[in-house]
Amino acid sequence: MRLLFPWRVWLWLGGAANIGGVLLFSQGLQSETLGAVQPGVLSVWGLLAIMLWGMAYLAASVSATPNRTLLGVFALEKLLYVGAWLSLVISLPDWLGLWASDPLATLFLAVYGLNDLLFAVVFALLAIKAQPPLTPHP
């Protein structure tokens, strides 16, 4: 299967989504809604951790070749966030009330798992397609 973009571009897109998305939808880490709705994942510390993952994607993009193991770790990390999102979608009773109080945060809550699912699949495919690391010769 051929992906639309080269591996580096996917890592840049993932990094931009994590860093830019968090800053945009949390209104510069000022929104209290995200942390109130999902404190274990989207508190200020959780949002900073998401941004650090984005920085890790950007750092991995400067390698000469894609790191199969690291891409696999990125895919698993994304799947954890998909699970957290599914838990939220199932349990959050008042989406309309949340929308009325903070539309930007509600939009983020509604879609972040879909974004993470996309990147979990992409990172997994990139890991599968990446060449295994060369074994050093003695």
C-alpha positions, 0 to 999 in steps of 0.5 A, a space after each residue: 500500500 502506498 501512502 499519500 506522502 513520504 514518511 518524513 511528511 507524515 511525521 511532520 503532519 503528526 507533529 504539527 497536529 499534536 502541537 498546533 492542534 493542542 495550542 489551537 483547541 485549548 486556546 493556548 492551554 487556557 481552556 479549562 473544559 478539556 481538563 474538566 471533561 477528561 482530566 487524566 488525558 487532557 489536563 494541562 500536563 496531559 496537553 503538554 505531554 501530547 505536545 512532547 509526543 509531537 516534538 518526538 515525531 518532528 525529531 524522528 523526521 530528521 533521521 536518515 531512514 525511518 526507524 521501524 521500532 520508533 514508528 511502532 511505538 508511535 502507533 501504539 501511543 496513538 492507539 492509547 489515545 484512541 481508547 481514551 477517546 472512545 471511553 469519552 465518546 461513550 460516557 459523555 452525556 451532554 455534548 450539546 451543553 458542552 458545545 454551548 459552553 466551549 465550542 472549540 474544546 467540544 470540537 477537539 473532543 469530538 474529533 481527536 480520536 479520529 485524528 489519532 486513529 488515522 495516525 495510528 494506522 499511518 505510523 503502523 503502515 510506515 513501521 511495516 514498510 520501513 526496512 529492518 535495521 542493519 545488523 552490525 558486522 563484527 
